[in-house]
Amino acid sequence: ALALLMVQVHGQGGVKFQNWAKTYGSSPELYFQPTSVEEIREILDMARQRNKRVKVVGGGHSPSDIACTDDFMIQMGKMNRVLKVDKEKQQVTVEGGIFLSDLNVELSKHGLALANLGAVSEVAAAGVIGTGTHNTGIKHGILPTQVVALTLLTASGEILECSESINADIFQAARLHLGCLGVVLTVTFQCVPLFHLHEVTFPSTLTEVLDHLGDHLKRSQYFRFLWFPHSENVSVIYQDPTNKPPLSSASWLWDYAVGYYLLEFLLWISTFVPRLVCWINRFFFWLLFSSRVENIAISYKIFNYECRFKQHVQDWAIPIEKTKEALLELKAALENNPKMVAHYPVEVRFVRGDDIWLSPCFQRDSCYMNIIMYRPYGKNVPRLNYWLTYEGIMKKYSGRPHWAKAHSCTRKDFEKMYPAFSKFCSVREKLDPTGIFLNAYLEKVFY
């Protein structure tokens, strides 16, 4: 009777998991949405008894198979409360399953905000730190640098409090945990007072931006630029705190009718006539990016923008001083190989170095170079040549891939890229000796 009382958790069978871009998916044997720590412990017990692995998933946004499993899947969406707001320290403690989109709204009610956010907020707090989500701003680190404490439920069912002062080693590992150290139950973020951002977007050229990179980085706190492959065209984006009243010059007609529907249609046509891509990139630059645009809004509304299309992406971080060489090499590769086409934009962002063991910015200020291939109407566009060329250039300049994005690296690569890789491995092996939190993606990383 006792045994029957214990198993209150019910897993669903027949659930098909897919990531946001629908580029990866899996069919977990059982899918759980726990509401308490006790339930998660029971799921782990059941997994152990049945010799199954467990994968924890948040928003499922990662454009890779990092969250896929055929065994047990735990979706943390029901553990999504704000647990504590400390106004004096400007810190907030939340459950790991909360979406940043909900947290942003909650924080603003308390006059607080996160100092930096990625493009998408439909992502869970524990997932954001799991993969090292980042934005841009050379004074700002990846999002996990905003984490001051977290609690971790390990494979053995023990709960560990982690911070700079308690379990410091585990903390440096867990701030970018890849989902392989345990279940992140709570996260404490360092916040800042609520602020508004003034965004200015204006046209430039690749030569100008690369020759005056230092000036741009000084001029704007959250500076990034978009390069339109097969051209010299660049759209520069400055975002800076402001006290000016909200202002929007965006237009639904242009953004959607033209920016979305027309682009998707033209990209679909270009799958039959690849040469068109060069012209599409130039045409859209002229149409949507060739004049100056300004927006002012509460910070999270400016940081977030819609990734409207299903897409394949790669995003590597290289040492910031290599930005110019690497981009010019990518540009030359496209020019020397007319058959290789690249969709716009190549998004270039800048991030401060940190001490998180598996951070792509570990001990160096970095430039992230994000490349993209859309899938118009779900159709795959040949991208292998472009992908391999890009990866080759990134590796040449000591690049490290974004953990959430698709890449072809294995343990040998990571051992070279990450001075602290073996430290991370020893923490992982200690916390999860039987590998209950592994999956196919993580096996490539660790074996």
C-alpha positions in Angstrom: 0.0 0.0 0.0 2.9 2.3 0.8 4.4 1.8 -2.6 1.1 2.7 -4.2 0.8 5.9 -2.1 4.2 7.0 -3.2 3.7 7.1 -6.9 1.4 10.1 -7.3 3.2 11.4 -10.4 1.7 10.6 -13.7 3.7 10.7 -16.9 1.9 11.1 -20.2 2.8 8.8 -23.1 2.6 9.7 -26.7 3.7 13.3 -26.3 5.8 14.5 -29.3 8.4 17.1 -28.2 9.6 19.6 -30.8 11.9 22.6 -30.4 10.5 26.0 -31.5 12.0 26.0 -35.0 10.7 22.4 -35.5 14.3 21.4 -36.6 14.6 18.8 -33.8 12.2 16.6 -32.0 11.8 13.4 -30.0 9.1 11.2 -28.5 9.7 10.8 -24.8 8.4 7.5 -23.3 6.8 9.5 -20.5 6.3 13.3 -20.2 5.9 14.9 -16.8 4.9 18.4 -15.6 5.7 18.3 -11.9 4.4 20.9 -9.5 6.7 20.1 -6.5 10.2 19.0 -5.6 8.6 15.8 -4.1 7.2 14.9 -7.5 10.5 15.5 -9.2 12.2 13.2 -6.7 9.6 10.5 -7.5 10.2 10.8 -11.2 14.0 10.4 -10.6 13.3 7.4 -8.4 11.1 5.9 -11.1 13.7 6.5 -13.7 16.4 4.8 -11.7 14.2 1.8 -11.1 13.4 1.5 -14.8 16.9 2.3 -15.9 15.8 5.4 -17.8 17.3 8.8 -18.4 15.7 12.1 -17.6 15.8 15.3 -19.6 14.5 18.6 -18.1 13.1 21.1 -20.6 11.9 24.7 -20.3 10.7 26.7 -23.3 12.1 24.2 -25.8 13.6 27.1 -27.8 17.1 25.8 -28.4 17.8 25.3 -32.1 19.5 22.0 -31.5 18.7 18.6 -29.9 20.1 19.5 -26.5 16.6 19.0 -24.9 15.6 15.8 -26.8 15.2 12.4 -25.2 13.3 9.1 -25.9 13.2 8.3 -22.1 11.6 10.6 -19.5 11.0 14.3 -20.1 10.3 16.8 -17.3 8.8 20.0 -18.4 9.1 22.6 -15.7 6.4 25.0 -16.8 4.2 24.5 -13.7 7.1 25.4 -11.3 7.1 29.1 -12.4 6.6 31.3 -9.3 8.4 34.4 -8.2 9.5 33.3 -4.7 11.1 36.5 -3.3 11.9 40.1 -4.4 14.6 41.7 -2.3 14.3 45.4 -3.1 17.3 46.4 -1.0 19.7 44.1 -2.8 17.7 44.4 -6.0 17.6 40.6 -6.3 14.8 38.3 -7.3 14.5 34.5 -6.6 12.3 32.5 -8.9 11.4 28.9 -9.6 13.5 27.4 -12.5 10.4 27.0 -14.8 9.4 30.6 -14.9 9.5 32.2 -18.4 11.5 35.4 -18.6 8.5 37.0 -20.4 6.5 36.6 -17.2 9.4 37.6 -15.0 10.0 40.8 -16.9 6.4 41.9 -16.2 6.6 40.9 -12.5 9.9 42.8 -12.0 8.6 45.9 -13.6 5.8 46.0 -11.0 8.5 46.2 -8.4 10.5 48.9 -10.3 13.2 46.4 -11.3 14.5 44.9 -14.5 17.2 42.4 -15.7 20.2 44.4 -17.0 20.3 42.4 -20.2 18.1 40.0 -22.1 18.3 37.8 -25.2 16.0 38.3 -28.2 13.5 35.9 -26.9 11.7 35.8 -23.6 9.6 32.7 -24.0 12.4 30.8 -22.3 12.6 29.4 -18.8 15.0 30.9 -16.2 16.8 27.5 -15.7 17.1 27.0 -19.4 18.5 30.4 -20.1 21.4 29.7 -17.8 21.6 26.1 -19.0 22.8 27.1 -22.5 24.5 30.4 -21.9 22.0 32.8 -23.5 23.5 36.1 -24.4 22.7 39.5 -25.9 25.1 42.3 -26.6 27.0 45.0 -24.8 30.7 44.9 -24.0 30.0 46.0 -20.4 27.6 43.0 -20.0 28.3 39.3 -19.7 26.2 36.4 -20.9 22.9 36.2 -19.0 24.2 33.6 -16.5 26.6 36.3 -15.1 23.4 37.9 -13.6 22.8 34.8 -11.5 24.0 35.2 -7.9 22.6 31.9 -6.4 20.7 28.8 -7.4 19.4 25.6 -5.9 20.1 22.2 -7.6 18.3 18.9 -7.1 20.9 16.3 -7.8 20.5 12.8 -9.1 20.6 11.4 -5.6 17.7 13.6 -4.5 19.8 16.0 -2.5 19.2 19.7 -2.7 22.3 21.9 -3.0 22.4 25.6 -2.4 25.0 27.2 -4.6 26.5 30.6 -4.8 29.9 32.4 -4.8 30.3 31.5 -1.1 28.5 28.1 -0.8 29.4 25.2 -3.1 31.4 27.7 -5.1 32.7 25.1 -7.6 29.3 23.6 -8.3 28.1 27.2 -8.7 30.6 28.0 -11.4 29.6 24.8 -13.2 25.8 25.2 -12.7 25.7 28.8 -14.0 26.0 27.1 -17.4 24.9 23.6 -16.7 23.8 22.1 -20.0 21.0 20.3 -18.1 23.5 17.7 -17.0 24.1 18.4 -13.3 20.6 18.0 -11.9 17.3 19.9 -11.9 17.6 23.6 -11.3 14.8 24.4 -8.8 15.4 28.1 -8.1 17.5 30.9 -9.5 18.4 34.2 -7.9 19.1 37.0 -10.4 20.8 40.3 -9.7 18.5 43.0 -11.1 18.9 46.8 -11.7 16.3 49.6 -11.3 13.7 49.6 -14.1 14.9 51.5 -17.2 13.8 52.5 -20.6 15.9 52.1 -23.8 16.3 54.3 -26.7 17.0 52.3 -29.8 18.4 53.9 -32.9 19.0 51.9 -36.1 20.9 53.4 -39.0 22.6 52.2 -42.2 26.3 51.9 -42.6 28.9 49.8 -44.5 30.9 46.8 -43.3 34.2 48.6 -43.9 33.1 51.6 -41.8 31.9 49.5 -38.9 34.9 47.2 -38.8 37.4 50.1 -39.1 35.7 52.0 -36.3 34.6 49.2 -34.1 36.2 50.6 -30.9 34.2 53.9 -31.4 30.9 52.1 -31.8 31.5 50.0 -28.7 32.2 53.2 -26.7 29.3 55.1 -28.2 26.5 52.7 -27.2 26.0 50.5 -24.2 24.2 47.7 -26.2 25.7 48.0 -29.6 25.3 45.4 -32.3 25.2 45.3 -36.1 23.6 43.3 -38.8 25.6 42.5 -42.0 23.8 41.6 -45.2 25.8 38.9 -46.9 26.7 39.3 -50.6 26.9 43.1 -50.0 28.7 45.8 -48.0 25.4 46.8 -46.3 25.2 47.0 -42.6 22.5 48.0 -40.2 23.9 49.4 -37.0 21.8 49.2 -33.8 22.4 51.4 -30.8 20.4 50.8 -27.6 20.9 53.1 -24.6 19.1 53.9 -21.3 17.0 57.0 -21.6 14.5 59.2 -19.7 12.7 60.2 -22.9 9.0 59.2 -23.3 8.1 56.1 -25.3 8.2 56.4 -29.1 7.7 54.0 -31.9 8.3 54.3 -35.6 7.6 50.7 -36.4 4.8 50.0 -38.9 2.7 46.8 -39.0 2.4 47.0 -42.7 6.1 47.1 -43.4 7.1 44.7 -40.6 4.6 42.1 -41.4 3.2 42.4 -44.9 6.6 43.2 -46.4 9.1 42.1 -43.8 7.5 38.7 -43.2 5.2 37.5 -45.9 7.0 39.0 -48.9 10.4 37.9 -47.6 9.2 34.3 -46.9 7.7 34.1 -50.4 10.9 35.4 -52.1 13.1 33.1 -50.1 10.9 30.2 -51.1 11.3 31.2 -54.8 15.1 31.5 -54.2 15.2 27.8 -53.3 14.7 27.2 -57.1 17.0 30.0 -58.2 19.7 30.4 -55.5 21.3 33.4 -57.3 18.3 35.5 -56.2 19.5 35.4 -52.5 22.1 38.2 -53.2 19.4 40.4 -54.7 16.9 39.6 -51.9 19.4 40.6 -49.3 20.1 43.9 -51.1 16.5 44.6 -51.8 15.4 44.1 -48.2 18.2 46.3 -46.9 17.1 49.0 -49.2 13.4 48.5 -48.3 13.6 48.1 -44.5 17.0 49.1 -43.3 18.3 52.0 -45.4 16.8 54.8 -43.3 17.2 55.8 -39.6 14.6 54.4 -37.2 14.1 55.2 -33.6 12.1 53.4 -30.8 11.8 54.1 -27.1 10.2 51.6 -24.7 10.7 49.8 -21.4 13.9 47.8 -21.6 12.6 44.3 -22.2 10.4 45.4 -25.1 13.5 46.7 -26.9 15.7 43.7 -26.0 13.1 41.3 -27.3 12.2 41.0 -30.9 10.4 38.4 -32.9 12.3 35.6 -34.6 9.5 35.2 -37.0 10.8 32.4 -39.2 11.6 28.8 -38.6 15.4 28.8 -39.1 18.7 27.0 -38.7 21.3 29.0 -36.8 24.9 28.9 -35.7 26.4 31.3 -33.3 30.0 31.1 -32.2 32.0 33.4 -29.9 35.5 34.5 -31.0 38.0 36.8 -29.2 36.8 40.3 -29.8 40.1 41.4 -31.4 39.5 38.8 -34.2 36.1 40.4 -35.3 37.3 42.1 -38.4 39.5 39.3 -39.8 36.8 36.7 -39.3 34.0 38.7 -40.8 36.1 39.7 -43.8 37.1 36.1 -44.3 33.5 35.0 -44.3 32.7 37.7 -46.8 35.6 36.6 -49.1 34.5 33.0 -48.8 31.0 33.9 -50.1 32.5 36.1 -52.9 34.8 33.3 -54.0 32.1 30.7 -54.1 29.1 32.0 -56.0 27.2 28.8 -55.4 27.2 29.3 -51.7 24.3 31.6 -50.6 23.7 33.1 -47.2 20.5 34.6 -45.9 20.5 38.0 -44.1 21.4 39.0 -41.5 24.7 37.9 -40.0 24.1 39.3 -36.5 27.3 40.5 -34.7 27.2 41.1 -31.0 29.8 41.8 -28.3 30.0 40.4 -24.8 32.2 40.8 -21.7 34.5 38.0 -20.5 33.6 36.0 -17.4 34.7 33.1 -15.2 31.9 30.6 -15.8 33.6 27.4 -16.7 31.7 26.5 -19.9 30.9 30.1 -20.9 31.9 30.8 -24.6 33.2 34.1 -23.1 35.4 32.3 -20.5 38.2 34.7 -19.6 37.9 36.8 -22.8 35.8 39.6 -24.2 34.1 38.1 -27.2 32.3 38.8 -30.5 29.4 36.5 -31.3 28.7 36.0 -35.0 25.3 34.5 -35.6 24.5 33.1 -39.1 21.1 32.0 -40.2 19.3 30.0 -42.9 15.6 30.4 -43.0 13.2 27.6 -43.8 10.5 29.3 -46.0 7.2 27.5 -45.5 9.2 24.8 -43.6 11.3 24.0 -46.7 14.9 23.2 -46.1 17.5 25.3 -47.9 20.9 23.7 -48.7 23.2 25.1 -46.1 26.0 22.5 -45.6 28.7 24.4 -47.5 28.0 27.7 -45.8 27.8 26.0 -42.4 31.2 24.2 -42.8 32.9 27.3 -44.2 31.7 29.3 -41.3 32.6 26.7 -38.7 36.1 26.4 -40.3 36.6 30.2 -39.9 35.3 30.2 -36.4 37.6 27.4 -35.4 40.6 29.1 -37.0 40.0 32.1 -34.8 39.7 30.1 -31.5 35.9 30.2 -31.6 33.5 28.5 -29.2 30.0 27.5 -30.3 26.9 28.7 -28.5 25.7 25.6 -26.5 22.0 25.9 -27.6 22.8 26.1 -31.3 23.7 23.3 -33.7 27.4 22.6 -34.1 29.6 19.6 -34.9 32.0 19.8 -32.0 32.9 16.8 -29.8 34.7 16.3 -26.5 38.2 16.7 -28.1 37.2 20.1 -29.4 35.8 21.2 -26.0 38.9 20.1 -24.1 40.9 22.4 -26.4 38.4 25.3 -26.2 37.7 25.3 -22.5 40.6 25.5 -20.0 38.1 24.5 -17.2 36.4 21.7 -19.2 37.9 18.9 -17.0 36.8 20.7 -13.9 33.3 20.8 -15.2 33.5 17.1 -16.1 34.6 16.1 -12.6 31.7 18.0 -11.0 29.3 16.4 -13.4 30.6 12.9 -12.7 30.4 13.5 -9.0 26.8 14.9 -9.1 25.5 12.4 -11.7 27.7 9.3 -11.6 25.3 7.1 -13.6 24.6 9.7 -16.3 20.8 9.9 -15.6 20.7 13.5 -17.0 22.6 12.7 -20.3 21.2 12.4 -23.8 22.6 12.0 -27.3 23.6 15.6 -27.6 25.5 15.5 -24.2 27.2 12.2 -25.0 29.0 13.9 -27.9 30.1 16.6 -25.5 31.4 14.3 -22.7 32.5 11.2 -24.5 
